[in-house]
Amino acid sequence: MRKEQKRFEVVIYNRIVRELVERNESHKDLKDEGSENHYQEVLAISPEEALLKIEIRYPAKKGFVVAKVHAVQSYDSDDGD
């Protein structure tokens, strides 16, 4: 039986672009905005699975850095108040 997936927010940026922007240069393929934190939502059963999924789309070997992974509060359930 597969566990229920949750929504995770992953914060990523591109280290190479960030270094270039700090030197007032630009990456040949990526926009300067890649130097800033970007937020991606991922469905996964755990933070570790969310990290694995995001690393496939945004590989470290291309300069992407995962700054944070955290679960997103669900407001459509009957868990609270």
Residue frames as a rotation matrix with the C-alpha (Angstrom) as fourth column:
MET 1
0.577 0.817 0.000 0.00
0.817 -0.577 0.000 0.00
0.000 0.000 -1.000 0.00
ARG 2
-0.341 -0.708 0.618 1.42
0.705 -0.628 -0.330 3.37
0.622 0.323 0.713 -1.03
LYS 3
-0.365 0.141 -0.920 1.47
0.773 -0.505 -0.384 6.20
-0.519 -0.851 0.075 1.46
GLU 4
0.695 0.692 0.194 -0.48
0.701 -0.593 -0.395 9.34
-0.159 0.411 -0.898 0.70
GLN 5
-0.274 -0.799 0.535 1.49
0.858 -0.454 -0.240 12.06
0.435 0.393 0.810 -1.05
LYS 6
0.421 0.281 -0.862 1.88
0.668 -0.739 0.085 15.48
-0.614 -0.612 -0.499 0.53
ARG 7
0.785 -0.180 0.593 2.76
0.353 -0.657 -0.666 18.83
0.510 0.732 -0.452 -0.98
PHE 8
0.269 -0.783 -0.561 6.27
0.794 -0.150 0.590 20.10
-0.546 -0.604 0.581 -0.33
GLU 9
0.996 -0.085 -0.001 7.71
-0.074 -0.863 -0.500 23.49
0.041 0.498 -0.866 -1.15
VAL 10
0.358 -0.929 0.094 11.30
0.881 0.369 0.297 23.41
-0.311 -0.024 0.950 -2.35
VAL 11
0.867 -0.178 -0.466 13.47
-0.208 -0.978 -0.014 26.52
-0.453 0.109 -0.885 -2.46
ILE 12
0.355 -0.754 0.552 16.15
0.847 0.510 0.152 26.44
-0.397 0.414 0.819 -5.15
TYR 13
0.760 -0.218 -0.612 18.62
-0.406 -0.895 -0.185 28.79
-0.507 0.389 -0.769 -6.82
ASN 14
0.836 -0.531 0.139 21.48
0.454 0.527 -0.718 28.43
0.308 0.663 0.682 -9.26
ARG 15
0.566 -0.700 -0.435 24.93
0.440 -0.191 0.878 28.83
-0.697 -0.688 0.200 -7.70
ILE 16
-0.343 -0.731 0.590 26.67
0.900 -0.075 0.430 29.48
-0.270 0.678 0.683 -11.03
VAL 17
0.151 0.489 0.859 24.24
0.671 -0.689 0.274 32.23
0.726 0.535 -0.432 -12.02
ARG 18
0.931 0.208 -0.299 24.52
0.364 -0.528 0.767 33.75
0.002 -0.823 -0.568 -8.53
GLU 19
0.156 -0.960 -0.232 28.32
0.639 -0.081 0.765 33.89
-0.753 -0.267 0.601 -8.79
LEU 20
-0.432 -0.284 0.856 28.13
0.887 -0.308 0.345 35.48
0.166 0.908 0.385 -12.25
VAL 21
0.520 0.713 0.471 25.56
0.562 -0.700 0.441 38.08
0.644 0.035 -0.764 -11.17
GLU 22
0.770 -0.293 -0.566 27.78
0.454 -0.372 0.810 39.06
-0.448 -0.881 -0.154 -8.23
ARG 23
-0.335 -0.942 -0.024 30.51
0.558 -0.219 0.800 39.82
-0.759 0.255 0.599 -10.82
ASN 24
0.083 0.512 -0.855 28.04
-0.435 -0.753 -0.494 41.74
-0.897 0.413 0.160 -13.02
GLU 25
-0.854 -0.294 -0.430 28.11
-0.517 0.382 0.766 39.00
-0.061 0.876 -0.478 -15.63
SER 26
0.235 0.969 0.078 25.36
-0.908 0.247 -0.340 36.81
-0.348 0.009 0.937 -17.07
HIS 27
-0.284 -0.196 0.939 25.01
-0.019 0.980 0.199 33.11
-0.959 0.039 -0.282 -17.77
LYS 28
-0.901 -0.131 -0.415 24.88
-0.396 -0.148 0.906 32.23
-0.180 0.980 0.082 -21.47
ASP 29
-0.721 0.632 -0.284 21.73
0.227 0.603 0.764 30.09
0.654 0.487 -0.579 -21.10
LEU 30
-0.085 0.689 -0.720 20.01
0.975 0.206 0.081 31.04
0.205 -0.695 -0.689 -17.83
LYS 31
0.399 0.326 0.857 18.44
0.220 -0.941 0.256 34.33
0.890 0.086 -0.448 -16.82
ASP 32
-0.585 -0.662 0.468 19.91
-0.215 -0.430 -0.877 36.40
0.782 -0.614 0.109 -13.99
GLU 33
0.197 0.766 0.612 16.77
-0.890 -0.122 0.440 35.62
0.411 -0.631 0.657 -11.95
GLY 34
0.571 -0.043 -0.820 18.20
0.073 0.997 -0.001 32.13
0.818 -0.059 0.573 -11.47
SER 35
-0.555 -0.831 0.034 20.47
0.112 -0.115 -0.987 33.64
0.825 -0.544 0.157 -8.83
GLU 36
-0.461 0.483 0.744 17.45
-0.851 -0.479 -0.216 34.30
0.252 -0.733 0.632 -6.63
ASN 37
-0.847 0.241 0.475 15.47
-0.085 0.819 -0.567 31.82
-0.525 -0.521 -0.673 -4.58
HIS 38
-0.457 0.747 -0.483 12.65
-0.736 -0.011 0.677 30.15
0.501 0.665 0.555 -6.52
TYR 39
-0.467 0.419 0.779 9.84
-0.621 0.472 -0.626 28.10
-0.630 -0.776 0.039 -5.04
GLN 40
-0.534 0.286 -0.796 8.68
-0.581 0.559 0.591 24.84
0.614 0.778 -0.132 -6.57
GLU 41
0.118 0.612 0.782 5.87
-0.913 0.376 -0.157 22.63
-0.390 -0.696 0.604 -5.28
VAL 42
-0.608 -0.359 -0.708 6.39
-0.585 0.806 0.094 18.88
0.537 0.471 -0.699 -5.38
LEU 43
0.606 0.755 0.249 4.07
-0.770 0.479 0.422 16.00
0.199 -0.448 0.872 -4.50
ALA 44
-0.335 -0.743 -0.579 5.91
-0.366 0.669 -0.647 13.34
0.868 -0.004 -0.496 -2.51
ILE 45
0.587 0.548 -0.596 5.48
0.286 0.548 0.786 11.02
0.757 -0.632 0.165 0.46
SER 46
0.558 -0.483 -0.675 8.47
0.753 -0.047 0.656 12.47
-0.349 -0.874 0.338 2.33
PRO 47
0.742 -0.379 -0.553 10.90
-0.375 -0.918 0.126 15.42
-0.556 0.114 -0.823 2.25
GLU 48
-0.276 -0.904 0.326 13.57
-0.195 0.385 0.902 13.02
-0.941 0.185 -0.283 0.98
GLU 49
-0.119 0.318 0.940 11.41
0.854 0.516 -0.066 11.96
-0.506 0.795 -0.333 -1.97
ALA 50
0.890 0.429 -0.158 10.62
0.321 -0.833 -0.451 15.62
-0.325 0.350 -0.879 -2.72
LEU 51
0.324 -0.865 -0.383 14.34
-0.516 -0.501 0.695 16.35
-0.793 -0.027 -0.609 -2.77
LEU 52
-0.454 -0.480 0.751 15.03
0.294 0.715 0.634 13.44
-0.841 0.508 -0.184 -5.13
LYS 53
0.342 0.683 0.646 12.29
0.873 0.023 -0.487 14.61
-0.347 0.730 -0.588 -7.50
ILE 54
0.927 0.020 -0.374 13.54
-0.051 -0.983 -0.178 18.20
-0.371 0.184 -0.910 -7.59
GLU 55
0.031 -0.998 -0.055 17.16
-0.386 -0.062 0.920 17.09
-0.922 -0.007 -0.388 -8.10
ILE 56
-0.156 -0.005 0.988 16.10
0.758 0.641 0.122 15.27
-0.634 0.767 -0.096 -11.26
ARG 57
0.703 0.525 0.480 14.64
0.711 -0.551 -0.438 18.48
0.035 0.649 -0.760 -12.71
TYR 58
0.834 -0.419 0.359 17.32
-0.395 -0.908 -0.141 20.78
0.385 -0.025 -0.923 -11.27
PRO 59
0.725 -0.548 -0.417 20.60
0.586 0.809 -0.046 18.84
0.363 -0.211 0.908 -11.04
ALA 60
0.760 -0.515 -0.397 23.44
0.129 -0.479 0.868 19.98
-0.637 -0.711 -0.298 -8.79
LYS 61
-0.113 -0.869 0.482 25.93
0.770 0.230 0.595 19.33
-0.628 0.438 0.643 -11.60
LYS 62
-0.052 0.158 0.986 24.29
0.826 -0.548 0.132 22.24
0.561 0.822 -0.102 -13.47
GLY 63
-0.788 -0.445 0.424 24.69
0.159 -0.814 -0.559 24.54
0.594 -0.374 0.712 -10.48
PHE 64
0.158 0.931 0.330 21.30
-0.282 -0.278 0.918 24.17
0.946 -0.238 0.218 -8.82
VAL 65
-0.910 -0.410 -0.066 21.22
-0.006 0.172 -0.985 24.32
0.415 -0.896 -0.159 -5.04
VAL 66
0.182 0.946 -0.269 18.31
0.428 0.170 0.887 23.22
0.885 -0.277 -0.374 -2.86
ALA 67
-0.596 -0.401 0.695 18.13
-0.318 -0.677 -0.664 25.74
0.737 -0.617 0.276 -0.02
LYS 68
-0.703 0.434 0.563 15.09
-0.594 0.076 -0.801 24.32
-0.390 -0.898 0.205 1.77
VAL 69
-0.594 0.636 -0.492 12.41
-0.022 0.599 0.800 21.61
0.804 0.486 -0.342 1.63
HIS 70
-0.925 0.322 0.202 9.32
-0.215 -0.003 -0.977 21.85
-0.314 -0.947 0.072 3.81
ALA 71
-0.578 0.793 0.194 5.79
0.816 0.570 0.100 20.47
-0.032 0.216 -0.976 3.90
VAL 72
-0.829 0.420 0.370 3.01
-0.250 -0.870 0.426 22.78
0.501 0.260 0.826 2.79
GLN 73
-0.778 0.604 0.173 0.06
-0.123 0.124 -0.985 23.06
-0.616 -0.787 -0.022 5.17
SER 74
-0.800 0.581 0.154 -3.07
0.405 0.332 0.852 21.58
0.444 0.744 -0.500 3.67
TYR 75
-0.851 0.524 0.035 -6.21
-0.435 -0.666 -0.606 23.65
-0.294 -0.532 0.794 4.17
ASP 76
-0.227 0.802 -0.552 -8.60
-0.844 0.121 0.522 21.28
0.486 0.584 0.650 2.44
SER 77
-0.509 0.050 -0.859 -8.72
0.247 0.965 -0.090 18.61
0.825 -0.258 -0.503 5.15
ASP 78
0.561 0.784 0.267 -10.76
-0.153 -0.218 0.964 18.20
0.814 -0.581 -0.002 8.31
ASP 79
-0.057 -0.720 -0.692 -7.68
0.631 0.511 -0.584 17.95
0.774 -0.470 0.425 10.54
GLY 80
-0.870 -0.491 -0.040 -8.11
0.367 -0.592 -0.717 21.11
0.329 -0.639 0.696 12.56
ASP 81
-0.918 0.398 -0.006 -10.31
-0.300 -0.702 -0.647 23.52
-0.261 -0.591 0.763 14.35
